[in-house]
């Protein structure tokens, strides 16, 4: 196995759920080079690719589909923060999450829906018909969260999205 292929394999193993752009940037290799080595590793069965919310993430074979989804969302700052709050509180209403995160309700709603669609959390309706969310498997979620930290790029994109969303919410409130 070439040195670059081994570096890519090692990077995927040490950063489960890393997405393509972060992998190429972290290893300082060209996108074509990253594509070549990832394709080679996928054909050999050393790496699994999965698209989650429009980004392709890479994993070693040890992770199952649900674990891969958790790891992918754990690389996104807002989704990760929601998961951490739910680990702390067991269940929260959408309003409580909005207050804790300090973001627009639409941002929380989008992330909660995405996490529910991925079967990472479940939505129910509490008193007065308010949405309440809880993790489907808190122990496994905790274990997987400890394996990953969002990249700087992921955090910057998430913060930019929050900024735009907050600006749109403020404009709606003023209008």
N, C-alpha and C positions, 0 to 999 in steps of 0.2 A: 504494500500500500504506500502511495507517495506521501511525502511529508505534509503536503497541503491537505490531502484527503484525511490523513490522520489528525491534523489540527482541526478540521471541520468536524469530524466525528467526536473528538474530545470536547470541542466547544458545545456541541449539541448535548452531549452527556452531562456536562457541568452546568448548562443553562437550559434545562428542559422547557420547551415551549418558546424558545427563541424564534423570532420571526426573521424572514429572509433578509430584509434591509439591515436589521441590527447585527445579524451574523456577518454579513459582508463588511459592515463598518467596524465591528469589533475585531475582525481578523485582518482588516485593511487589505482586502482582496477585491478585485473587480467583480461586478455582478455576473458576467459571463463565466468567470472562474468559479464563483460560488455555485452557480447553476450546474456547471459540469460536475463538481465534486459532490454536491448534494444528490444529483441524479445517479451518480456512481454508487453512493452509499445506499440510496433507496433501492436500487436494483439488487444490491448485495444483501438487502434485508437488515442493514445496520441502523437505518434511520427511517422514521415514519413521518409523513407530512400530513397535516390536516388544516383545512381552511376554517377559521373561526372569525365571524363578523368581518369578512373581507380581507383578512390577513392570513398568509400561510405560515404556520408554525411548525417547528421540527422537534422531534422527540426521539429518544432511544426506544427500543422495542419493549422495554419494561412497563410502559404506561398503557392502560386501557383507554377506551374512548372517553369515558366520564372524567378520568384523571387528566387526560389531555385538554379537555374543555376547561377544567378548573385552572390548570396551569396557564392556559392562554389568557383567561380573564384576569388571573393574578398579575399578569404583566401590564395591565391597564390600571392606572392609578385610581380612578373613580370606582371601578368595579372592585378592585382590591380593598379599597377603604370601606365599601359597603360590606364586603365579606368579613372584614375585621370587626366592624361594629356589630354584625350579627353573631360573631363568635363571642363577643363580650356580653351581649344582651339576650341572646337566644332568639328573640323575635322583636320586631319593631314595626311600627306603622310607617307608611310612606311619608307622612308628615314628620315623624320623628327623624327619619333618615335625612329628609330635606334640611331640617334644622341642624342636625349633627354635621352634615357635609358642607353646609353653607352654600348650596348651589340651587339653581332653579328646579322647581318641581318636575319640569319636563325632562331634565337631565336624569334625575333619580328614576323617573318612570321608564325612560328608555333603557337604562342599565338594569333595572329590576326585571323588565320584560325580557331582555336578552339573557339574563341569568336564569330566569324561570324557564325560558325556551330550551336552555342548555341543561335543565334539570339539576341545577346547582342549588337553587332555592325554590321554595314553593310559596305561592300567594294564596291567601285566604281572606275572608272578610270578617272583620271584627265588629265591635259595636258600631251602630249607625252606618254600617255598610262600608267602613274604611278598610282599605287594603292593608293587610298585615303580612310581613314576609319572615320566613325562617329558613335556615339552611337544611338541605335534605340529608346531609351527612356531616355534621360539625367536626367529628374527630378526623375524618379523612381530609376535610377541607383544611383544617389546622395543619395537618402533616404536610400537605401539598404547598400551602402558603409559605411554609418555612423553607421550601426548596427554591423559591424564586423571588427576585426583586425586579420591579419594572426598570427598564433602561431609561437613560436620560431622554432619548428621543420619544419614547412612549409617554413619559411624564410631561414633556413640553407640549406634545400634541394634545394630550388630555387637558392641560391647563389652558391652552388656546381655545379649545372647544368650550370649556367652562366660561371663559371670558366672553366669547361670542354669545353663548347662551344667556349669560347674565345680562349682556347688553340688549339682547332681543327682549328679554323678560322686562327689563326696565322701560324700554320703548313702548311695550304693550301696556304697561301699567300707567305710563304718562299719557297714552293716546286715548 
